[in-house]
C-alpha cells in the first residue's frame, strides 16, 4: 500500500491543458478592452450651444477608436485562428497568452492619449509613438504565441504544413511595417494612425488560403 501511495505521489503533473477555459477568459478580456474604447469618447461639458461643432471636433477620438477597435478585432481574429488549430496548450503557452492579454488590455490608455493630444504638435508625436508601440507589442505577442505553439508541437496533427507556413507568414510581415509607422509617427502622426488602420484591416482580411478542418473529438 505504501508503495502504491508513493508511486502515486511521484507521478508528474500533466503538462497539457485543454484550451476551453483559456479561450473563454481571453474572449472576455478582448470584449472588455474593446468596450472600454467607446467609454473614452464624450462631449465636453458646456457644448449644448454648439453640439454639432463639438461632435465634429471629436474626430481624433473617432479615428483613434476606429483604429483601436480594428486592431483589437484583428488581434482577436488572429487569436481565434491560432486557438482553432491548437490540439492542447502547455504552461508556457498559457503564460504567453496572458502577456498578450496584458498588452491588449492596456490599449485603451494610449487610445485616449492619442485622442487628447493629436491637436498639439509636440505631444502628439509622443502619443502616436506610445500608441504605435502598444500596437506593435500586440502583434509581436500574437506572432510569438503562434510560433511557440508550432515549435512546441501544440498544433493539431491534422494541420497541413503549408497551412502552418501560411499562417506564420500572415502573422509576421506586418511587424516591420508597424516599426515603419512608428517612425512615421515622429514626423506625421496622423498619417501613421491611418497606416495603423490599414494594417489592422489587412489582418482582418479572410485567411482564405488556410483550409478549415473540423476539430478532432
C-alpha positions as semicolon CSV with decimal commas, in nm:
position;residue;x (nm);y (nm);z (nm)
1;X;0,000;0,000;0,000
2;X;0,280;0,244;0,088
3;X;0,447;0,166;-0,242
4;X;0,125;0,243;-0,424
5;X;0,087;0,575;-0,238
6;X;0,447;0,667;-0,302
7;X;0,413;0,583;-0,669
8;X;0,101;0,798;-0,692
9;X;0,276;1,092;-0,526
10;X;0,574;1,068;-0,758
11;X;0,367;1,091;-1,074
12;X;0,438;1,419;-1,260
13;X;0,161;1,669;-1,306
14;X;0,018;1,675;-1,658
15;X;0,177;1,939;-1,880
16;X;-0,106;1,951;-2,133
17;X;-0,408;2,174;-2,082
18;X;-0,738;2,192;-2,261
19;X;-0,789;2,530;-2,424
20;X;-1,156;2,591;-2,343
21;X;-1,108;2,798;-2,028
22;X;-0,818;2,992;-2,179
23;X;-1,026;3,082;-2,486
24;X;-1,324;3,189;-2,274
25;X;-1,106;3,404;-2,049
26;X;-0,930;3,560;-2,348
27;X;-1,259;3,641;-2,521
28;X;-1,374;3,814;-2,204
29;X;-1,062;4,031;-2,188
30;X;-1,091;4,121;-2,556
31;X;-1,457;4,215;-2,507
32;X;-1,382;4,436;-2,206
33;X;-1,089;4,610;-2,379
34;X;-1,292;4,682;-2,691
35;X;-1,582;4,812;-2,482
36;X;-1,361;5,047;-2,281
37;X;-1,265;5,226;-2,603
38;X;-1,607;5,383;-2,651
39;X;-1,621;5,493;-2,287
40;X;-1,334;5,731;-2,357
41;X;-1,542;5,930;-2,608
42;X;-1,751;6,204;-2,450
43;X;-1,874;6,551;-2,543
44;X;-1,710;6,828;-2,336
45;X;-1,927;7,000;-2,078
46;X;-2,096;7,319;-2,196
47;X;-2,129;7,207;-2,560
48;X;-2,508;7,234;-2,568
49;X;-2,495;7,565;-2,761
50;X;-2,289;7,418;-3,043
51;X;-2,334;7,043;-3,018
52;X;-2,269;6,981;-3,388
53;X;-1,938;7,164;-3,370
54;X;-1,842;6,974;-3,055
55;X;-1,918;6,643;-3,226
56;X;-1,708;6,741;-3,526
57;X;-1,419;6,843;-3,301
58;X;-1,416;6,490;-3,161
59;X;-1,280;6,349;-3,490
60;X;-0,948;6,246;-3,327
61;X;-1,144;6,035;-3,079
62;X;-1,342;5,874;-3,360
63;X;-1,022;5,800;-3,553
64;X;-0,841;5,657;-3,250
65;X;-1,147;5,449;-3,162
66;X;-1,172;5,310;-3,515
67;X;-0,804;5,216;-3,529
68;X;-0,802;5,060;-3,182
69;X;-1,128;4,874;-3,242
70;X;-0,991;4,737;-3,571
71;X;-0,660;4,642;-3,411
72;X;-0,819;4,462;-3,117
73;X;-1,052;4,295;-3,364
74;X;-0,754;4,187;-3,575
75;X;-0,569;4,052;-3,270
76;X;-0,883;3,869;-3,155
77;X;-0,932;3,723;-3,503
78;X;-0,570;3,606;-3,521
79;X;-0,601;3,466;-3,168
80;X;-0,917;3,280;-3,272
81;X;-0,740;3,128;-3,572
82;X;-0,448;3,021;-3,353
83;X;-0,663;2,856;-3,087
84;X;-0,875;2,691;-3,357
85;X;-0,571;2,493;-3,464
86;X;-0,442;2,409;-3,116
87;X;-0,455;2,049;-3,007
88;X;-0,373;2,147;-2,650
89;X;-0,183;2,411;-2,453
90;X;0,102;2,395;-2,205
91;X;0,203;2,620;-1,916
92;X;0,433;2,834;-2,130
93;X;0,165;2,892;-2,391
94;X;-0,085;2,994;-2,122
95;X;0,164;3,246;-1,985
96;X;0,235;3,385;-2,331
97;X;-0,139;3,421;-2,377
98;X;-0,158;3,620;-2,052
99;X;0,118;3,852;-2,178
100;X;-0,081;3,905;-2,496
101;X;-0,389;3,996;-2,293
102;X;-0,177;4,230;-2,079
103;X;-0,076;4,427;-2,387
104;X;-0,425;4,428;-2,539
105;X;-0,598;4,542;-2,219
106;X;-0,355;4,838;-2,198
107;X;-0,461;4,971;-2,539
108;X;-0,750;5,196;-2,419
109;X;-0,497;5,418;-2,238
110;X;-0,280;5,514;-2,541
111;X;-0,601;5,542;-2,743
112;X;-0,723;5,813;-2,506
113;X;-0,377;5,969;-2,504
114;X;-0,374;5,994;-2,882
115;X;-0,725;6,138;-2,899
116;X;-0,641;6,409;-2,644
117;X;-0,307;6,526;-2,781
118;X;-0,332;6,477;-3,157
119;X;-0,404;6,850;-3,193
120;X;-0,075;6,954;-3,029
121;X;0,239;6,938;-3,247
122;X;0,481;6,824;-2,975
123;X;0,278;6,592;-2,753
124;X;0,103;6,427;-3,050
125;X;0,434;6,273;-3,158
126;X;0,481;6,121;-2,814
127;X;0,121;6,000;-2,804
128;X;0,148;5,848;-3,152
129;X;0,473;5,674;-3,056
130;X;0,329;5,523;-2,738
131;X;0,023;5,419;-2,934
132;X;0,226;5,258;-3,210
133;X;0,449;5,071;-2,965
134;X;0,140;4,925;-2,796
135;X;0,005;4,809;-3,133
136;X;0,343;4,663;-3,228
137;X;0,368;4,472;-2,900
138;X;0,021;4,328;-2,958
139;X;0,125;4,192;-3,296
140;X;0,459;4,068;-3,163
141;X;0,281;3,870;-2,893
142;X;0,045;3,717;-3,148
143;X;0,340;3,609;-3,364
144;X;0,541;3,479;-3,066
145;X;0,243;3,286;-2,932
146;X;0,179;3,113;-3,264
147;X;0,546;3,036;-3,329
148;X;0,580;2,885;-2,984
149;X;0,272;2,670;-3,043
150;X;0,428;2,537;-3,363
151;X;0,771;2,471;-3,211
152;X;0,624;2,309;-2,901
153;X;0,404;2,083;-3,119
154;X;0,084;2,217;-2,967
155;X;-0,096;2,243;-3,302
156;X;-0,335;1,978;-3,423
157;X;-0,166;1,691;-3,607
158;X;-0,414;1,714;-3,898
159;X;-0,299;2,069;-3,983
160;X;-0,103;2,061;-4,309
161;X;0,249;2,204;-4,319
162;X;0,151;2,456;-4,586
163;X;-0,128;2,584;-4,363
164;X;0,120;2,635;-4,080
165;X;0,352;2,826;-4,313
166;X;0,066;3,037;-4,449
167;X;-0,049;3,143;-4,104
168;X;0,308;3,211;-3,989
169;X;0,372;3,436;-4,288
170;X;0,039;3,612;-4,242
171;X;0,113;3,699;-3,880
172;X;0,475;3,810;-3,932
173;X;0,524;4,055;-4,224
174;X;0,326;4,340;-4,065
175;X;0,575;4,372;-3,779
176;X;0,827;4,560;-3,991
177;X;0,554;4,786;-4,126
178;X;0,446;4,871;-3,771
179;X;0,804;4,977;-3,694
180;X;0,799;5,196;-4,006
181;X;0,470;5,352;-3,896
182;X;0,612;5,425;-3,551
183;X;0,898;5,613;-3,716
184;X;0,648;5,788;-3,943
185;X;0,458;5,895;-3,632
186;X;0,755;6,103;-3,523
187;X;0,705;6,322;-3,832
188;X;0,343;6,276;-3,943
189;X;0,139;6,129;-3,655
190;X;-0,196;6,141;-3,837
191;X;-0,052;5,961;-4,140
192;X;0,088;5,693;-3,909
193;X;-0,252;5,646;-3,745
194;X;-0,414;5,587;-4,084
195;X;-0,131;5,342;-4,155
196;X;-0,219;5,151;-3,839
197;X;-0,578;5,135;-3,956
198;X;-0,472;4,992;-4,293
199;X;-0,258;4,729;-4,120
200;X;-0,545;4,621;-3,896
201;X;-0,779;4,592;-4,194
202;X;-0,518;4,385;-4,379
203;X;-0,503;4,136;-4,092
204;X;-0,883;4,123;-4,079
205;X;-0,899;4,001;-4,439
206;X;-1,007;3,636;-4,461
207;X;-0,745;3,368;-4,418
208;X;-0,871;3,206;-4,737
209;X;-0,550;3,014;-4,802
210;X;-0,591;2,817;-4,480
211;X;-0,813;2,514;-4,513
212;X;-1,052;2,478;-4,221
213;X;-1,087;2,130;-4,079
214;X;-1,323;2,018;-3,804
215;X;-1,168;1,965;-3,466
216;X;-1,097;1,608;-3,377
217;X;-1,306;1,483;-3,086
